[in-house]
Amino acid sequence: MTARRRARGSRRGEDGAATLFAVSCLAVLLVLGAALGVVAAVVVAHRQAQAAADLSALAGAQVLGRGRDPCAAADEVAAANGARLASCVVAGREVLVEVTAPGPRWLGQDTDPSAQARAGPAQVTTTQHRLPTSATGADP
Protein backbone atom coordinates (compact mmCIF):
# COMPACT_ATOMS: atom_id res chain seq x y z
CA MET A 1 0.00 0.00 0.00
CA THR A 2 2.82 2.41 0.78
CA ALA A 3 4.41 1.68 -2.57
CA ARG A 4 1.13 2.57 -4.26
CA ARG A 5 0.89 5.88 -2.37
CA ARG A 6 4.43 6.79 -3.29
CA ALA A 7 3.70 6.03 -6.92
CA ARG A 8 0.72 8.41 -6.87
CA GLY A 9 2.70 11.10 -5.11
CA SER A 10 0.33 11.16 -2.11
CA ARG A 11 1.58 12.09 1.32
CA ARG A 12 0.33 10.88 4.64
CA GLY A 13 -2.42 13.12 6.11
CA GLU A 14 -3.52 14.66 2.81
CA ASP A 15 -6.27 12.18 2.07
CA GLY A 16 -9.58 14.06 1.67
CA ALA A 17 -8.02 17.51 1.29
CA ALA A 18 -9.62 18.01 -2.12
CA THR A 19 -13.03 17.08 -0.68
CA LEU A 20 -12.68 19.67 2.06
CA PHE A 21 -11.68 22.30 -0.47
CA ALA A 22 -14.61 21.46 -2.76
CA VAL A 23 -17.10 21.60 0.12
CA SER A 24 -15.70 24.97 1.20
CA CYS A 25 -16.03 26.35 -2.33
CA LEU A 26 -19.63 25.11 -2.53
CA ALA A 27 -20.45 26.78 0.79
CA VAL A 28 -19.04 30.10 -0.45
CA LEU A 29 -21.07 29.79 -3.66
CA LEU A 30 -24.21 29.01 -1.66
CA VAL A 31 -23.79 32.10 0.54
CA LEU A 32 -23.06 34.25 -2.53
CA GLY A 33 -26.17 32.93 -4.29
CA ALA A 34 -28.34 33.65 -1.24
CA ALA A 35 -26.99 37.20 -1.01
CA LEU A 36 -27.67 37.80 -4.70
CA GLY A 37 -31.19 36.45 -4.22
CA VAL A 38 -31.83 38.95 -1.43
CA VAL A 39 -30.51 41.83 -3.53
CA ALA A 40 -32.63 40.78 -6.50
CA ALA A 41 -35.76 40.57 -4.34
CA VAL A 42 -35.15 44.05 -2.92
CA VAL A 43 -34.66 45.48 -6.43
CA VAL A 44 -37.87 43.84 -7.68
CA ALA A 45 -39.83 45.14 -4.68
CA HIS A 46 -38.52 48.67 -5.25
CA ARG A 47 -39.45 48.53 -8.94
CA GLN A 48 -42.96 47.43 -7.97
CA ALA A 49 -43.20 50.32 -5.50
CA GLN A 50 -42.02 52.78 -8.16
CA ALA A 51 -44.53 51.48 -10.70
CA ALA A 52 -47.35 51.78 -8.15
CA ALA A 53 -46.24 55.33 -7.27
CA ASP A 54 -46.11 56.38 -10.93
CA LEU A 55 -49.54 54.96 -11.68
CA SER A 56 -51.03 56.44 -8.51
CA ALA A 57 -49.71 59.91 -9.30
CA LEU A 58 -51.04 59.70 -12.85
CA ALA A 59 -54.47 58.58 -11.64
CA GLY A 60 -54.54 61.39 -9.09
CA ALA A 61 -53.60 64.00 -11.68
CA GLN A 62 -56.22 62.68 -14.09
CA VAL A 63 -59.10 62.94 -11.61
CA LEU A 64 -57.82 66.28 -10.32
CA GLY A 65 -58.48 67.70 -13.77
CA ARG A 66 -62.05 66.44 -13.52
CA GLY A 67 -62.63 68.07 -10.14
CA ARG A 68 -62.63 64.88 -8.02
CA ASP A 69 -60.48 63.81 -5.06
CA PRO A 70 -57.01 62.91 -6.41
CA CYS A 71 -55.81 61.24 -3.21
CA ALA A 72 -58.72 58.80 -3.18
CA ALA A 73 -57.95 57.80 -6.77
CA ALA A 74 -54.23 57.48 -5.98
CA ASP A 75 -55.02 55.29 -2.97
CA GLU A 76 -57.28 53.05 -5.05
CA VAL A 77 -54.64 52.57 -7.75
CA ALA A 78 -51.89 51.94 -5.19
CA ALA A 79 -54.01 49.25 -3.52
CA ALA A 80 -54.76 47.67 -6.90
CA ASN A 81 -51.00 47.39 -7.45
CA GLY A 82 -50.35 45.75 -4.08
CA ALA A 83 -48.98 48.89 -2.42
CA ARG A 84 -50.07 51.33 0.26
CA LEU A 85 -50.36 55.09 -0.22
CA ALA A 86 -48.13 56.64 2.45
CA SER A 87 -48.71 60.29 1.53
CA CYS A 88 -50.54 62.36 -1.04
CA VAL A 89 -50.02 66.08 -1.53
CA VAL A 90 -51.88 68.25 -4.01
CA ALA A 91 -49.95 71.36 -4.96
CA GLY A 92 -51.83 73.42 -7.50
CA ARG A 93 -52.38 71.12 -10.46
CA GLU A 94 -49.70 68.64 -9.39
CA VAL A 95 -50.15 65.47 -7.37
CA LEU A 96 -47.19 64.21 -5.32
CA VAL A 97 -47.48 60.71 -3.87
CA GLU A 98 -45.35 58.37 -1.79
CA VAL A 99 -46.12 54.67 -1.90
CA THR A 100 -44.77 51.71 0.07
CA ALA A 101 -44.88 48.15 -1.23
CA PRO A 102 -44.29 44.96 0.72
CA GLY A 103 -40.69 43.82 0.47
CA PRO A 104 -38.75 40.70 1.36
CA ARG A 105 -38.27 39.84 5.03
CA TRP A 106 -34.99 37.98 4.62
CA LEU A 107 -31.86 38.47 6.69
CA GLY A 108 -33.37 41.05 9.01
CA GLN A 109 -35.05 43.26 6.41
CA ASP A 110 -37.79 45.00 8.37
CA THR A 111 -38.62 48.01 6.19
CA ASP A 112 -40.70 48.09 3.05
CA PRO A 113 -39.39 49.83 -0.07
CA SER A 114 -41.00 53.17 -0.85
CA ALA A 115 -41.11 55.34 -3.93
CA GLN A 116 -42.25 58.84 -4.81
CA ALA A 117 -43.82 60.19 -7.96
CA ARG A 118 -45.18 63.47 -9.29
CA ALA A 119 -47.78 63.98 -11.98
CA GLY A 120 -49.35 67.07 -13.42
CA PRO A 121 -49.07 69.36 -16.38
CA ALA A 122 -45.75 69.51 -18.14
CA GLN A 123 -43.53 72.36 -17.11
CA VAL A 124 -42.71 74.33 -20.23
CA THR A 125 -39.44 76.18 -20.37
CA THR A 126 -38.83 78.64 -23.15
CA THR A 127 -35.45 78.95 -24.73
CA GLN A 128 -34.50 80.92 -27.78
CA HIS A 129 -32.42 79.32 -30.47
CA ARG A 130 -30.89 81.23 -33.32
CA LEU A 131 -31.25 79.35 -36.55
CA PRO A 132 -28.87 79.92 -39.43
CA THR A 133 -30.38 81.98 -42.23
CA SER A 134 -28.18 80.91 -45.11
CA ALA A 135 -27.39 77.51 -46.61
CA THR A 136 -23.83 77.65 -45.28
CA GLY A 137 -25.02 78.09 -41.75
CA ALA A 138 -23.38 81.48 -41.27
CA ASP A 139 -25.37 84.32 -39.76
CA PRO A 140 -25.65 87.50 -41.88
C-alpha positions in Angstrom: 0.0 0.0 0.0 2.8 2.4 0.8 4.4 1.7 -2.6 1.1 2.6 -4.3 0.9 5.9 -2.4 4.4 6.8 -3.3 3.7 6.0 -6.9 0.7 8.4 -6.9 2.7 11.1 -5.1 0.3 11.2 -2.1 1.6 12.1 1.3 0.3 10.9 4.6 -2.4 13.1 6.1 -3.5 14.7 2.8 -6.3 12.2 2.1 -9.6 14.1 1.7 -8.0 17.5 1.3 -9.6 18.0 -2.1 -13.0 17.1 -0.7 -12.7 19.7 2.1 -11.7 22.3 -0.5 -14.6 21.5 -2.8 -17.1 21.6 0.1 -15.7 25.0 1.2 -16.0 26.4 -2.3 -19.6 25.1 -2.5 -20.4 26.8 0.8 -19.0 30.1 -0.4 -21.1 29.8 -3.7 -24.2 29.0 -1.7 -23.8 32.1 0.5 -23.1 34.2 -2.5 -26.2 32.9 -4.3 -28.3 33.6 -1.2 -27.0 37.2 -1.0 -27.7 37.8 -4.7 -31.2 36.4 -4.2 -31.8 39.0 -1.4 -30.5 41.8 -3.5 -32.6 40.8 -6.5 -35.8 40.6 -4.3 -35.2 44.1 -2.9 -34.7 45.5 -6.4 -37.9 43.8 -7.7 -39.8 45.1 -4.7 -38.5 48.7 -5.2 -39.4 48.5 -8.9 -43.0 47.4 -8.0 -43.2 50.3 -5.5 -42.0 52.8 -8.2 -44.5 51.5 -10.7 -47.3 51.8 -8.1 -46.2 55.3 -7.3 -46.1 56.4 -10.9 -49.5 55.0 -11.7 -51.0 56.4 -8.5 -49.7 59.9 -9.3 -51.0 59.7 -12.9 -54.5 58.6 -11.6 -54.5 61.4 -9.1 -53.6 64.0 -11.7 -56.2 62.7 -14.1 -59.1 62.9 -11.6 -57.8 66.3 -10.3 -58.5 67.7 -13.8 -62.1 66.4 -13.5 -62.6 68.1 -10.1 -62.6 64.9 -8.0 -60.5 63.8 -5.1 -57.0 62.9 -6.4 -55.8 61.2 -3.2 -58.7 58.8 -3.2 -57.9 57.8 -6.8 -54.2 57.5 -6.0 -55.0 55.3 -3.0 -57.3 53.1 -5.0 -54.6 52.6 -7.8 -51.9 51.9 -5.2 -54.0 49.3 -3.5 -54.8 47.7 -6.9 -51.0 47.4 -7.4 -50.4 45.8 -4.1 -49.0 48.9 -2.4 -50.1 51.3 0.3 -50.4 55.1 -0.2 -48.1 56.6 2.4 -48.7 60.3 1.5 -50.5 62.4 -1.0 -50.0 66.1 -1.5 -51.9 68.2 -4.0 -49.9 71.4 -5.0 -51.8 73.4 -7.5 -52.4 71.1 -10.5 -49.7 68.6 -9.4 -50.1 65.5 -7.4 -47.2 64.2 -5.3 -47.5 60.7 -3.9 -45.3 58.4 -1.8 -46.1 54.7 -1.9 -44.8 51.7 0.1 -44.9 48.2 -1.2 -44.3 45.0 0.7 -40.7 43.8 0.5 -38.7 40.7 1.4 -38.3 39.8 5.0 -35.0 38.0 4.6 -31.9 38.5 6.7 -33.4 41.0 9.0 -35.1 43.3 6.4 -37.8 45.0 8.4 -38.6 48.0 6.2 -40.7 48.1 3.0 -39.4 49.8 -0.1 -41.0 53.2 -0.9 -41.1 55.3 -3.9 -42.3 58.8 -4.8 -43.8 60.2 -8.0 -45.2 63.5 -9.3 -47.8 64.0 -12.0 -49.3 67.1 -13.4 -49.1 69.4 -16.4 -45.8 69.5 -18.1 -43.5 72.4 -17.1 -42.7 74.3 -20.2 -39.4 76.2 -20.4 -38.8 78.6 -23.1 -35.4 78.9 -24.7 -34.5 80.9 -27.8 -32.4 79.3 -30.5 -30.9 81.2 -33.3 -31.3 79.3 -36.6 -28.9 79.9 -39.4 -30.4 82.0 -42.2 -28.2 80.9 -45.1 -27.4 77.5 -46.6 -23.8 77.7 -45.3 -25.0 78.1 -41.7 -23.4 81.5 -41.3 -25.4 84.3 -39.8 -25.7 87.5 -41.9 
